[in-house]
């Protein structure tokens, strides 16, 4: 296995985010990942190469990203990865607001209050849920072990 330096890993990560910003993430990760490679997401879910490519092909582009607190982690026997904090801004939220909520309100103005309540509820839950998710992740717990996930799943 090639010993990847932090600079090399960081270069690959930036190229990956650049691909996501250009809606070419499926092609980038499909070419980069080996057939047996896995991608672990922040919620603890694991995707193989085919699932990564399928989920990114045709996905809307991210607007921007910033990498923070990058560190290389060696796992022995040549296995390595790096840990990072990423702030990314996607167009997805804007698509939801404009393509879904705005259209619903135009078609049925009586839904405006419900749409506003839904948006406020979503925004007010986003921070606490993210805090719980990251705290669990740092403790090595999977998303499915969180009380909020169990409540929704039942």
Residue pairs with C-beta under 8 A, 6 or more apart in sequence:
1 78
1 79
3 78
3 80
4 12
4 72
4 80
5 72
6 70
6 71
6 72
6 82
9 72
9 80
9 81
9 82
10 67
10 70
10 82
12 32
13 67
13 70
13 82
13 84
14 67
15 28
16 25
16 28
16 29
16 32
17 62
17 65
17 67
17 86
17 88
19 25
19 27
19 28
19 29
20 56
20 59
20 61
20 62
20 65
20 88
21 61
21 62
21 63
21 64
21 65
22 61
23 58
23 59
23 60
23 61
25 56
25 59
26 52
26 53
26 54
26 55
26 56
26 57
26 58
26 59
27 53
27 57
29 39
29 49
29 52
29 53
29 56
30 49
30 52
30 53
33 39
33 49
33 52
34 49
35 49
36 48
36 49
37 48
37 49
38 46
38 47
38 48
39 46
39 47
39 48
39 52
40 46
41 47
42 133
42 134
42 137
43 133
43 137
43 142
43 143
44 137
44 141
44 142
44 143
44 144
45 143
47 55
60 90
60 91
60 92
60 95
61 90
61 91
62 88
62 89
62 90
62 91
63 89
63 90
63 91
64 88
64 89
65 86
65 87
65 88
65 89
66 86
66 87
66 88
67 84
67 85
67 86
68 84
68 85
68 86
68 87
69 83
69 84
69 85
70 82
70 83
70 84
71 82
71 83
71 84
72 80
72 81
72 82
73 80
73 81
73 82
73 83
74 80
75 81
97 119
101 115
101 119
104 111
104 115
105 111
105 112
105 115
129 148
132 146
132 148
133 143
133 146
136 142
136 143
136 145
136 146
143 149
144 150
144 153
